[in-house]
Amino acid sequence: MLERESSSSGSGWQVSLRAKGLMRFFVAPFLILWLCGWAVGEAFAAGTLLAGLRDVLGPDLELGWLPHMKNPVPAFPWPVLAFLAFWLTGWTLGGLAAMGTLSRLLIGVDDVRWDHEGVEVVRRVGPFAKSSRLAWSDAQEPFPQRGGFIVSDTRKGIRRITSFGSEEERRELCGWLATAWREARAGDAAGFVAAEGPPNGWAVETAEDGQPMLAWTAWLAMGRVELRPGRGSIRRVIRFAGREWTREISSARLALETSTDSDGDQRWELVASGMGGRLGLASNYHSPGVTRHLGLWLGERMQVELEGLPGAGNETRRAG
């Protein structure tokens, strides 16, 4: 059971999470072995670079701790030395990243703090700490995501909050964050998302009847998908290579449906159903993401409720 406590500012809550799970005991030994090889490569490359610089700039310098170049210095050594310096820089950065990952697995702590304005995550490894903050006004509702992350869809894409703690602890934390998010939006969360701009990849255009519609261009600009919402209806138009396919659902319902594929990945699909059958409009893996945003945007203009929202009831208002 995850325990929350008052944050240091006194205006919210906070919890502390540590890395858990058996996988870290497989990843950590691999990183340790890799870092041993990394250290050998780092020492060899750095020694070779310094020895090359000495042979070029000061061959008479007495630096016994540096190895001598086994081969004669080439006529044009600077391109070779520049490439070695570039490679060594990348190798060094890779090693530092591996050290950071290993330290996070063994002694890392995530302090998650939230209040009426947003959520802050302080990632600590020993005396080192790095914090990031996400305002509720920039976020959609936090959701658990496959892979062990709690994430939130923002206007700039998916934002990862934390992957620490057990699955049960993350689920509990996600519930608290979702509640804080809904309270901060004063019960108008869905309306806020529906009223903002279209989801990524879609553009708002005006149809022939003067009503707003969404357009998505694909297939190297040879194809185009249009979604035309009306009161209680949705029309999808697909254009490709001079041809056109149209399908319309009237007395429509909009729903987010979830399924799991053979690899265990969760799939979210936005579906319109009613007179005219069933029509899949968009899908996402792992989290509702663009699919949820698209459903809320269309539902606002179709005057229907989006069913299947995580953490919400499935009461539906039919338009007709």
FIKOLDO-325587 format. One record per residue (C-alpha): residue number from 1; residue in one letter; x, y, z. Coordinates in steps of 0.25 Angstrom, whole numbers, plus 5000, padded with zeros to 4 digits. Each point is the difference from the previous one (the first is absolute). Example, Ala and Ser with C-alpha at 12.3 -4.5 7.8 and 13.67 -1.06 7.14 Angstrom:
REM FIKOLDO-325587
{pos = 1 code = A X = 5049 Y = 4982 Z = 5031};
{pos = 2 code = S X = 5006 Y = 5014 Z = 4998};
//
This chain:
REM FIKOLDO-325587
{pos = 1 code = M X = 5000 Y = 5000 Z = 5000};
{pos = 2 code = L X = 5006 Y = 5013 Z = 4996};
{pos = 3 code = E X = 5000 Y = 5011 Z = 5011};
{pos = 4 code = R X = 4999 Y = 5015 Z = 4996};
{pos = 5 code = E X = 5004 Y = 5011 Z = 5009};
{pos = 6 code = S X = 4998 Y = 5015 Z = 5000};
{pos = 7 code = S X = 5010 Y = 5007 Z = 4991};
{pos = 8 code = S X = 5011 Y = 5009 Z = 5005};
{pos = 9 code = S X = 4993 Y = 5012 Z = 4995};
{pos = 10 code = G X = 4987 Y = 4996 Z = 5008};
{pos = 11 code = S X = 4991 Y = 5002 Z = 4988};
{pos = 12 code = G X = 5000 Y = 4986 Z = 4994};
{pos = 13 code = W X = 5004 Y = 4986 Z = 5001};
{pos = 14 code = Q X = 5012 Y = 4992 Z = 4997};
{pos = 15 code = V X = 5005 Y = 4985 Z = 5000};
{pos = 16 code = S X = 5014 Y = 4994 Z = 4998};
{pos = 17 code = L X = 5002 Y = 4988 Z = 4990};
{pos = 18 code = R X = 5012 Y = 4991 Z = 4998};
{pos = 19 code = A X = 5003 Y = 4991 Z = 4989};
{pos = 20 code = K X = 4994 Y = 4986 Z = 5002};
{pos = 21 code = G X = 4998 Y = 4988 Z = 4992};
{pos = 22 code = L X = 5009 Y = 4988 Z = 4996};
{pos = 23 code = M X = 5004 Y = 5006 Z = 4987};
{pos = 24 code = R X = 5009 Y = 5009 Z = 5006};
{pos = 25 code = F X = 5009 Y = 4988 Z = 5005};
{pos = 26 code = F X = 5002 Y = 4996 Z = 4986};
{pos = 27 code = V X = 5002 Y = 5014 Z = 4994};
{pos = 28 code = A X = 5010 Y = 5004 Z = 5012};
{pos = 29 code = P X = 5010 Y = 4989 Z = 4998};
{pos = 30 code = F X = 5000 Y = 5002 Z = 4985};
{pos = 31 code = L X = 5003 Y = 5015 Z = 5002};
{pos = 32 code = I X = 5011 Y = 4996 Z = 5009};
{pos = 33 code = L X = 5007 Y = 4991 Z = 4990};
{pos = 34 code = W X = 4998 Y = 5010 Z = 4989};
{pos = 35 code = L X = 5006 Y = 5011 Z = 5008};
{pos = 36 code = C X = 5012 Y = 4991 Z = 5003};
{pos = 37 code = G X = 5002 Y = 4999 Z = 4985};
{pos = 38 code = W X = 4997 Y = 5015 Z = 4999};
{pos = 39 code = A X = 5011 Y = 5004 Z = 5009};
{pos = 40 code = V X = 5010 Y = 4991 Z = 4993};
{pos = 41 code = G X = 4996 Y = 5007 Z = 4986};
{pos = 42 code = E X = 5000 Y = 5014 Z = 5007};
{pos = 43 code = A X = 5014 Y = 4998 Z = 5005};
{pos = 44 code = F X = 5006 Y = 4995 Z = 4987};
{pos = 45 code = A X = 4993 Y = 5011 Z = 4991};
{pos = 46 code = A X = 5004 Y = 5011 Z = 5010};
{pos = 47 code = G X = 5014 Y = 4995 Z = 5001};
{pos = 48 code = T X = 5001 Y = 4998 Z = 4984};
{pos = 49 code = L X = 4995 Y = 5014 Z = 4998};
{pos = 50 code = L X = 5009 Y = 5007 Z = 5010};
{pos = 51 code = A X = 5012 Y = 4992 Z = 4995};
{pos = 52 code = G X = 4997 Y = 5004 Z = 4986};
{pos = 53 code = L X = 4999 Y = 5015 Z = 5004};
{pos = 54 code = R X = 5013 Y = 4999 Z = 5007};
{pos = 55 code = D X = 5007 Y = 4994 Z = 4988};
{pos = 56 code = V X = 4994 Y = 5011 Z = 4991};
{pos = 57 code = L X = 5002 Y = 5012 Z = 5009};
{pos = 58 code = G X = 5012 Y = 4996 Z = 5009};
{pos = 59 code = P X = 5007 Y = 4987 Z = 4997};
{pos = 60 code = D X = 5011 Y = 5003 Z = 5009};
{pos = 61 code = L X = 4991 Y = 5002 Z = 5013};
{pos = 62 code = E X = 5004 Y = 4990 Z = 5011};
{pos = 63 code = L X = 4986 Y = 4994 Z = 5004};
{pos = 64 code = G X = 5003 Y = 4986 Z = 5004};
{pos = 65 code = W X = 4986 Y = 4997 Z = 5004};
{pos = 66 code = L X = 4995 Y = 5002 Z = 4985};
{pos = 67 code = P X = 5001 Y = 4988 Z = 4991};
{pos = 68 code = H X = 5008 Y = 5003 Z = 4987};
{pos = 69 code = M X = 4994 Y = 4999 Z = 4986};
{pos = 70 code = K X = 5003 Y = 4986 Z = 4995};
{pos = 71 code = N X = 4999 Y = 5005 Z = 4985};
{pos = 72 code = P X = 5007 Y = 5012 Z = 4994};
{pos = 73 code = V X = 4992 Y = 5013 Z = 5001};
{pos = 74 code = P X = 4992 Y = 5001 Z = 4986};
{pos = 75 code = A X = 5003 Y = 5012 Z = 4991};
{pos = 76 code = F X = 4987 Y = 5006 Z = 5003};
{pos = 77 code = P X = 4997 Y = 4996 Z = 5015};
{pos = 78 code = W X = 4989 Y = 5011 Z = 5003};
{pos = 79 code = P X = 4988 Y = 4993 Z = 4993};
{pos = 80 code = V X = 5004 Y = 4987 Z = 5007};
{pos = 81 code = L X = 5001 Y = 5007 Z = 5014};
{pos = 82 code = A X = 4987 Y = 5008 Z = 4998};
{pos = 83 code = F X = 4993 Y = 4987 Z = 4997};
{pos = 84 code = L X = 5005 Y = 4993 Z = 5012};
{pos = 85 code = A X = 4997 Y = 5012 Z = 5009};
{pos = 86 code = F X = 4985 Y = 5000 Z = 4994};
{pos = 87 code = W X = 4999 Y = 4985 Z = 5003};
{pos = 88 code = L X = 5006 Y = 5002 Z = 5014};
{pos = 89 code = T X = 4990 Y = 5011 Z = 5003};
{pos = 90 code = G X = 4988 Y = 4991 Z = 4996};
{pos = 91 code = W X = 5006 Y = 4988 Z = 5007};
{pos = 92 code = T X = 5002 Y = 5008 Z = 5013};
{pos = 93 code = L X = 4986 Y = 5005 Z = 4999};
{pos = 94 code = G X = 4994 Y = 4986 Z = 4998};
{pos = 95 code = G X = 5008 Y = 4995 Z = 5013};
{pos = 96 code = L X = 4995 Y = 5012 Z = 5008};
{pos = 97 code = A X = 4986 Y = 4997 Z = 4996};
{pos = 98 code = A X = 5002 Y = 4985 Z = 5004};
{pos = 99 code = M X = 5005 Y = 5004 Z = 5013};
{pos = 100 code = G X = 4988 Y = 5009 Z = 5002};
{pos = 101 code = T X = 4990 Y = 4989 Z = 4997};
{pos = 102 code = L X = 5008 Y = 4990 Z = 5009};
{pos = 103 code = S X = 4999 Y = 5010 Z = 5011};
{pos = 104 code = R X = 4985 Y = 5002 Z = 4998};
{pos = 105 code = L X = 4998 Y = 4985 Z = 5001};
{pos = 106 code = L X = 5007 Y = 4998 Z = 5012};
{pos = 107 code = I X = 4999 Y = 5012 Z = 5009};
{pos = 108 code = G X = 4990 Y = 5010 Z = 4992};
{pos = 109 code = V X = 4988 Y = 5006 Z = 5006};
{pos = 110 code = D X = 4989 Y = 5008 Z = 4994};
{pos = 111 code = D X = 4992 Y = 5010 Z = 5009};
{pos = 112 code = V X = 4987 Y = 5003 Z = 4993};
{pos = 113 code = R X = 4993 Y = 5012 Z = 5006};
{pos = 114 code = W X = 4987 Y = 5006 Z = 4995};
{pos = 115 code = D X = 4990 Y = 5011 Z = 5004};
{pos = 116 code = H X = 4989 Y = 5009 Z = 4994};
{pos = 117 code = E X = 5010 Y = 5005 Z = 4989};
{pos = 118 code = G X = 5007 Y = 4988 Z = 4995};
{pos = 119 code = V X = 5009 Y = 4988 Z = 5003};
{pos = 120 code = E X = 5015 Y = 5001 Z = 5002};
{pos = 121 code = V X = 5010 Y = 4988 Z = 4999};
{pos = 122 code = V X = 5014 Y = 5001 Z = 5007};
{pos = 123 code = R X = 5009 Y = 4989 Z = 4995};
{pos = 124 code = R X = 5011 Y = 4997 Z = 5011};
{pos = 125 code = V X = 5012 Y = 4992 Z = 4999};
{pos = 126 code = G X = 5008 Y = 5002 Z = 5013};
{pos = 127 code = P X = 5004 Y = 5015 Z = 5001};
{pos = 128 code = F X = 4995 Y = 5003 Z = 4986};
{pos = 129 code = A X = 4986 Y = 5004 Z = 4996};
{pos = 130 code = K X = 4993 Y = 5005 Z = 4988};
{pos = 131 code = S X = 4986 Y = 5005 Z = 5000};
{pos = 132 code = S X = 4989 Y = 5002 Z = 4990};
{pos = 133 code = R X = 4986 Y = 5006 Z = 5001};
{pos = 134 code = L X = 4987 Y = 4998 Z = 4992};
{pos = 135 code = A X = 4989 Y = 5010 Z = 5002};
{pos = 136 code = W X = 4986 Y = 4994 Z = 5000};
{pos = 137 code = S X = 4996 Y = 5011 Z = 4990};
{pos = 138 code = D X = 5010 Y = 4994 Z = 4990};
{pos = 139 code = A X = 4996 Y = 4985 Z = 5002};
{pos = 140 code = Q X = 4989 Y = 4990 Z = 4997};
{pos = 141 code = E X = 4997 Y = 4990 Z = 5011};
{pos = 142 code = P X = 5011 Y = 4991 Z = 5005};
{pos = 143 code = F X = 4999 Y = 4986 Z = 4996};
{pos = 144 code = P X = 5008 Y = 4987 Z = 5002};
{pos = 145 code = Q X = 5008 Y = 4995 Z = 4988};
{pos = 146 code = R X = 5005 Y = 4987 Z = 4996};
{pos = 147 code = G X = 5015 Y = 4999 Z = 5003};
{pos = 148 code = G X = 4998 Y = 5005 Z = 5014};
{pos = 149 code = F X = 4999 Y = 5015 Z = 4998};
{pos = 150 code = I X = 4990 Y = 5009 Z = 5005};
{pos = 151 code = V X = 4998 Y = 5010 Z = 4989};
{pos = 152 code = S X = 4991 Y = 5012 Z = 4996};
{pos = 153 code = D X = 4997 Y = 5005 Z = 4986};
{pos = 154 code = T X = 5003 Y = 5015 Z = 4998};
{pos = 155 code = R X = 4999 Y = 5009 Z = 4989};
{pos = 156 code = K X = 5015 Y = 4997 Z = 4997};
{pos = 157 code = G X = 4998 Y = 4985 Z = 5000};
{pos = 158 code = I X = 5001 Y = 4989 Z = 5011};
{pos = 159 code = R X = 5007 Y = 5004 Z = 5013};
{pos = 160 code = R X = 5006 Y = 4989 Z = 5009};
{pos = 161 code = I X = 4998 Y = 5003 Z = 5015};
{pos = 162 code = T X = 5006 Y = 4988 Z = 5006};
{pos = 163 code = S X = 5003 Y = 4985 Z = 4999};
{pos = 164 code = F X = 5004 Y = 4997 Z = 5014};
{pos = 165 code = G X = 4992 Y = 4992 Z = 5010};
{pos = 166 code = S X = 4992 Y = 4987 Z = 4999};
{pos = 167 code = E X = 4989 Y = 4999 Z = 4990};
{pos = 168 code = E X = 4990 Y = 5001 Z = 5011};
{pos = 169 code = E X = 5007 Y = 5013 Z = 5006};
{pos = 170 code = R X = 5000 Y = 5006 Z = 4986};
{pos = 171 code = R X = 4985 Y = 4997 Z = 4998};
{pos = 172 code = E X = 4997 Y = 5006 Z = 5014};
{pos = 173 code = L X = 5008 Y = 5013 Z = 4997};
{pos = 174 code = C X = 4994 Y = 5001 Z = 4986};
{pos = 175 code = G X = 4986 Y = 5000 Z = 5007};
{pos = 176 code = W X = 5004 Y = 5012 Z = 5009};
{pos = 177 code = L X = 5006 Y = 5008 Z = 4988};
{pos = 178 code = A X = 4988 Y = 4998 Z = 4992};
{pos = 179 code = T X = 4991 Y = 5004 Z = 5011};
{pos = 180 code = A X = 5009 Y = 5013 Z = 5002};
{pos = 181 code = W X = 5000 Y = 5003 Z = 4985};
{pos = 182 code = R X = 4984 Y = 4999 Z = 5000};
{pos = 183 code = E X = 4999 Y = 5009 Z = 5012};
{pos = 184 code = A X = 5009 Y = 5010 Z = 4994};
{pos = 185 code = R X = 4992 Y = 5000 Z = 4988};
{pos = 186 code = A X = 4987 Y = 5003 Z = 5008};
{pos = 187 code = G X = 4993 Y = 4988 Z = 4994};
{pos = 188 code = D X = 5001 Y = 5006 Z = 4986};
{pos = 189 code = A X = 5012 Y = 4991 Z = 4995};
{pos = 190 code = A X = 4993 Y = 4994 Z = 4988};
{pos = 191 code = G X = 4995 Y = 5013 Z = 4996};
{pos = 192 code = F X = 5014 Y = 5007 Z = 5001};
{pos = 193 code = V X = 5006 Y = 4989 Z = 4991};
{pos = 194 code = A X = 4989 Y = 5001 Z = 4990};
{pos = 195 code = A X = 5001 Y = 5015 Z = 4999};
{pos = 196 code = E X = 5015 Y = 5000 Z = 4997};
{pos = 197 code = G X = 5006 Y = 4998 Z = 4987};
{pos = 198 code = P X = 4999 Y = 4987 Z = 4992};
{pos = 199 code = P X = 5010 Y = 4988 Z = 5003};
{pos = 200 code = N X = 5013 Y = 4999 Z = 4994};
{pos = 201 code = G X = 5000 Y = 4997 Z = 4986};
{pos = 202 code = W X = 4986 Y = 5006 Z = 4997};
{pos = 203 code = A X = 4997 Y = 5013 Z = 4994};
{pos = 204 code = V X = 4986 Y = 5008 Z = 5002};
{pos = 205 code = E X = 4994 Y = 5004 Z = 4987};
{pos = 206 code = T X = 4986 Y = 5005 Z = 4996};
{pos = 207 code = A X = 4991 Y = 4991 Z = 4992};
{pos = 208 code = E X = 4991 Y = 5004 Z = 4988};
{pos = 209 code = D X = 4989 Y = 5002 Z = 5010};
{pos = 210 code = G X = 5008 Y = 5009 Z = 5008};
{pos = 211 code = Q X = 5002 Y = 4990 Z = 5012};
{pos = 212 code = P X = 5013 Y = 4997 Z = 5006};
{pos = 213 code = M X = 5007 Y = 4987 Z = 4996};
{pos = 214 code = L X = 5013 Y = 4993 Z = 5002};
{pos = 215 code = A X = 5010 Y = 4996 Z = 4989};
{pos = 216 code = W X = 5012 Y = 4991 Z = 5000};
{pos = 217 code = T X = 5010 Y = 4999 Z = 4988};
{pos = 218 code = A X = 5007 Y = 4987 Z = 4999};
{pos = 219 code = W X = 5007 Y = 4991 Z = 4989};
{pos = 220 code = L X = 5010 Y = 5010 Z = 4996};
{pos = 221 code = A X = 4989 Y = 5011 Z = 4998};
{pos = 222 code = M X = 4993 Y = 4991 Z = 4990};
{pos = 223 code = G X = 4989 Y = 4996 Z = 5010};
{pos = 224 code = R X = 4991 Y = 5007 Z = 5009};
{pos = 225 code = V X = 4990 Y = 4997 Z = 5011};
{pos = 226 code = E X = 4989 Y = 5009 Z = 5004};
{pos = 227 code = L X = 4991 Y = 4999 Z = 5013};
{pos = 228 code = R X = 4987 Y = 5008 Z = 4999};
{pos = 229 code = P X = 4992 Y = 5001 Z = 5013};
{pos = 230 code = G X = 4986 Y = 5004 Z = 5000};
{pos = 231 code = R X = 4989 Y = 4999 Z = 5011};
{pos = 232 code = G X = 5000 Y = 4986 Z = 5004};
{pos = 233 code = S X = 5007 Y = 4995 Z = 4987};
{pos = 234 code = I X = 5014 Y = 4999 Z = 4995};
{pos = 235 code = R X = 5004 Y = 4998 Z = 4985};
{pos = 236 code = R X = 5014 Y = 4995 Z = 4996};
{pos = 237 code = V X = 5005 Y = 5003 Z = 4986};
{pos = 238 code = I X = 5013 Y = 4994 Z = 4995};
{pos = 239 code = R X = 5007 Y = 5005 Z = 4987};
{pos = 240 code = F X = 5011 Y = 4993 Z = 4993};
{pos = 241 code = A X = 5006 Y = 5001 Z = 4986};
{pos = 242 code = G X = 4987 Y = 5007 Z = 4995};
{pos = 243 code = R X = 4990 Y = 4991 Z = 5006};
{pos = 244 code = E X = 4991 Y = 5002 Z = 5012};
{pos = 245 code = W X = 4993 Y = 4991 Z = 5010};
{pos = 246 code = T X = 4990 Y = 5006 Z = 5009};
{pos = 247 code = R X = 4993 Y = 4993 Z = 5012};
{pos = 248 code = E X = 4990 Y = 5007 Z = 5010};
{pos = 249 code = I X = 4995 Y = 4995 Z = 5014};
{pos = 250 code = S X = 4987 Y = 5007 Z = 5005};
{pos = 251 code = S X = 4993 Y = 4999 Z = 5014};
{pos = 252 code = A X = 5015 Y = 4998 Z = 5003};
{pos = 253 code = R X = 5007 Y = 4996 Z = 5013};
{pos = 254 code = L X = 5015 Y = 5003 Z = 5003};
{pos = 255 code = A X = 5007 Y = 4990 Z = 5008};
{pos = 256 code = L X = 5015 Y = 4997 Z = 5004};
{pos = 257 code = E X = 5002 Y = 4985 Z = 5000};
{pos = 258 code = T X = 5012 Y = 4992 Z = 5005};
{pos = 259 code = S X = 5006 Y = 4987 Z = 4996};
{pos = 260 code = T X = 5013 Y = 4993 Z = 5002};
{pos = 261 code = D X = 5008 Y = 4994 Z = 4989};
{pos = 262 code = S X = 5008 Y = 4987 Z = 5000};
{pos = 263 code = D X = 5012 Y = 5007 Z = 5006};
{pos = 264 code = G X = 4992 Y = 5005 Z = 5012};
{pos = 265 code = D X = 5000 Y = 5015 Z = 4994};
{pos = 266 code = Q X = 4987 Y = 5007 Z = 5004};
{pos = 267 code = R X = 4993 Y = 5007 Z = 4988};
{pos = 268 code = W X = 4990 Y = 5011 Z = 5000};
{pos = 269 code = E X = 4991 Y = 5003 Z = 4989};
{pos = 270 code = L X = 4990 Y = 5011 Z = 4997};
{pos = 271 code = V X = 4987 Y = 4994 Z = 4994};
{pos = 272 code = A X = 4987 Y = 5006 Z = 4995};
{pos = 273 code = S X = 4988 Y = 4991 Z = 4999};
{pos = 274 code = G X = 4986 Y = 5002 Z = 4997};
{pos = 275 code = M X = 4991 Y = 5000 Z = 4987};
{pos = 276 code = G X = 5010 Y = 4996 Z = 4989};
{pos = 277 code = G X = 5008 Y = 4990 Z = 5009};
{pos = 278 code = R X = 5013 Y = 5001 Z = 5007};
{pos = 279 code = L X = 5012 Y = 5009 Z = 4996};
{pos = 280 code = G X = 5014 Y = 5001 Z = 5006};
{pos = 281 code = L X = 5005 Y = 5014 Z = 5000};
{pos = 282 code = A X = 5014 Y = 4999 Z = 5006};
{pos = 283 code = S X = 5008 Y = 4991 Z = 5010};
{pos = 284 code = N X = 5012 Y = 5001 Z = 5009};
{pos = 285 code = Y X = 5008 Y = 4990 Z = 5008};
{pos = 286 code = H X = 5004 Y = 5001 Z = 5015};
{pos = 287 code = S X = 4992 Y = 5012 Z = 5003};
{pos = 288 code = P X = 4987 Y = 5008 Z = 4995};
{pos = 289 code = G X = 5009 Y = 5011 Z = 4995};
{pos = 290 code = V X = 4995 Y = 5006 Z = 4986};
{pos = 291 code = T X = 4989 Y = 4991 Z = 5000};
{pos = 292 code = R X = 4993 Y = 5006 Z = 5013};
{pos = 293 code = H X = 5003 Y = 5014 Z = 4995};
{pos = 294 code = L X = 4994 Y = 4997 Z = 4987};
{pos = 295 code = G X = 4988 Y = 4994 Z = 5006};
{pos = 296 code = L X = 4997 Y = 5012 Z = 5009};
{pos = 297 code = W X = 5002 Y = 5010 Z = 4989};
{pos = 298 code = L X = 4990 Y = 4992 Z = 4991};
{pos = 299 code = G X = 4990 Y = 4997 Z = 5011};
{pos = 300 code = E X = 4999 Y = 5015 Z = 5004};
{pos = 301 code = R X = 4996 Y = 5003 Z = 4985};
{pos = 302 code = M X = 4991 Y = 4988 Z = 4999};
{pos = 303 code = Q X = 4993 Y = 5003 Z = 5013};
{pos = 304 code = V X = 5003 Y = 4986 Z = 5005};
{pos = 305 code = E X = 5007 Y = 4995 Z = 5012};
{pos = 306 code = L X = 5013 Y = 4992 Z = 4998};
{pos = 307 code = E X = 4998 Y = 4987 Z = 5007};
{pos = 308 code = G X = 5011 Y = 4991 Z = 5006};
{pos = 309 code = L X = 5009 Y = 5012 Z = 5006};
{pos = 310 code = P X = 5009 Y = 4994 Z = 5010};
{pos = 311 code = G X = 4995 Y = 5003 Z = 5014};
{pos = 312 code = A X = 4987 Y = 5005 Z = 4995};
{pos = 313 code = G X = 4986 Y = 4993 Z = 4999};
{pos = 314 code = N X = 4994 Y = 4996 Z = 4987};
{pos = 315 code = E X = 4987 Y = 5008 Z = 5000};
{pos = 316 code = T X = 4997 Y = 5005 Z = 4986};
{pos = 317 code = R X = 4992 Y = 5011 Z = 4995};
{pos = 318 code = R X = 4995 Y = 4997 Z = 4986};
{pos = 319 code = A X = 4997 Y = 5010 Z = 4990};
{pos = 320 code = G X = 4990 Y = 4998 Z = 4990};
//
